[in-house]
Amino acid sequence: MITIKICITNRKQEKSMSQIQTQIKQIRSITEKLESNIEGKKKSEWWEQYVEDGVKEIINDCLYPKEESLSLHIKRHLTVMAPEKMQKYEQPTKWNILWRRIEEKVGSYCCSYRGSLFGTIRRHTWSCLKGQLDKVDTSTSQTELAIWKSSDKVRWWYKNLETSDEDNESLLYQIVTKVFGKSATKNNTFVIKACVQNMLDPEHPKIEVDEDYIISKLIKYADDESNNNDSISVSSDDY
């Protein structure tokens, strides 16, 4: 009887040890996969460190560039930043192969940087309007937002973005300088003007960034500028 009990106990212990060993192997396998994934993420392509800056350059110059212009700009940027690496991609066929590899990343950077740029413009707009207008945001109800946009103060600022006097620069100039510095281009100014009008326009029901609204404004500015015999690149159709 005692012998039977000992055998049963030994079998149970062996089974438990076997289960523990199996679990340890599973844990090791999972750990190795995680470490492999982490290590893989750490390894970036040689062009990644340069592409983001290249995207910022072209977005600052043209908010919505066409793919052809974007590809050409990134190629030039990489050639300047990594000439040795780019020697093998001088031929159009080889560049097109590389472009297909980086295109998705470039598109992601474009969306990300535009969002960051819009946020910066919004932040500096409110900074320049501090004490002039009550602040509203995306949590403001549509009813309250409609009342705010239809107020005389908001209407005045919407119409007088570029109004200045002896003591103060215009609101538009102040925001442009804060975002892009004193070397800002005409394109930079137009982008900020469209974004601020998006916020203040009494006829536009939204306070958040509306890219369709901004694009329509930029196209209008381009048309107006074209009528003054001075071409400008502001949208994918005009770049």
Beta strands, then each sheet from edge to edge (+ up, - down):
end
